[in-house]
Amino acid sequence: MENERLKSEGIGMPSEVTTEIRIWPIDKLVVYASNPRKNEGAVDLMCGSIREFGFKIPCLVRSDGELIDGHLRLKAARKLGITDIPVILCDEWTPAQVKAFRLMVNRSATWGGMGRRPAGY
């Protein structure tokens, strides 16, 4: 019921097809040339995260290999010598939606701040 209400309000809900995680060779991925992030200094940090936790957040891609989200994770995977990574296809998105999503992801990192850390964090 709730999904139907959200859909009627124009809020896209994932379907089984759009949330299927696939494993792709990283050589199939094409980075977005206009990616505004300058994050070379963060690659080693991401490598450490992947070493400790694994590659748990899939990259978002189109079926032609265009990378929508996950540029830093991809850079870290390449540096670590990982050859295959998890991806989720986003072919249902229009070019305008891809652009809007990229902007949202890049800006959302600045939306919140870090509050006081809970004990043991």
C-alpha angles and dihedrals in degrees: 000000000000092000090052091052092049091048091050088054091053095254108141114229121198119254127205089262097052095046098047109125113221130185114234133179108253090230088070091063122094115202120228103255093209095052103145095204116109098194107144088123090059097053094089090050090052090047088056091049093050091047091052102038105017128238095306103153112069121222117244113235145162119239091255088063097257108153112227100173133003105060094143092047089049092051090050092047090053092048091050092049094245108158103187127041137179117262138177118212117233100183092135090069119096119229088257091054092049090052092047092048092050091051092048094049093049093047097041091069087072098043098089135034133215113264126196111314115246117242111281095022 
